[in-house]
Amino acid sequence: MWTLIKEETGKSRISNQNIVLRTDSEKIINPQNVADRLNFVFIDCAEDLPVQNKPYINGQTSQMKIKNNSNAMFVYPLTEDKLNKVVCKFKGKASTGFYQIPEFLVKKVFSTLVNR
């Protein structure tokens, strides 16, 4: 995680390596072409998602068949109650997180934000 953070903030000691995308028929080395190819893949996936997730959209999550993949992350929907429990555990520090919002401010306005 720290390696990723350092790379994103420009403090990485690791030099940028050339990106190579290999398909069944070709090897793509131009960064713009790699990005374009991946973009097309993600667009195709996004078009298929509503069909694949139809049981979830209808609230029937128990019927979803999710295959376990140790290299992936899945985030489950968060209820207001669970979020409230997390925010209540905040110590109210002035320190900020990724979005530069202090804990004490989140804790103070949480109920107002949720009730909107």
Residue, then its C-alpha position, 0 to 999 in steps of 0.5 A: m500500500w505504501t508503495l502505491i501511495k509513494e508512486e501516486t504522490g511522486k515520492s517513489r524510488i521505483s522508476n517507471q517501467n514501460i507498460v506492455l500489454r500482450t494479447d493473443s495476437e499482439k504485443i502493445i507497447n505504446p502507452q496511449n494504445v495500451a490505455d485505449r485498449l484497456n478503456f475498450v475492455f472496461i467499456d465492454c465490461a460496463e455494458d455487461l454489468p446491468v445484465q449480470n447484476k440484475p439479481y442485485i438490483n432487485g434486492q436479491t443478493s443471496q442469488m448472486k454467485i460471486k466467485n472467490n478471487s484472492n486478487a480482487m476486492f469487493v465492497y458490500p453496500l454499507t448501511e447507515d447504522k454501520l456507518n454511524k458506528v464507524v463515525c462514532k468511533f472517530k476520536g474527533k482529531a483535527s488530522t485529515g484523511f485523503y480528502q483533507i477533511p478533519e475527523f472532528l468535522v465529519k463527526k460533527v456534521f454526520s447526522t446532518l449529512v445522513n438525514r438529507 
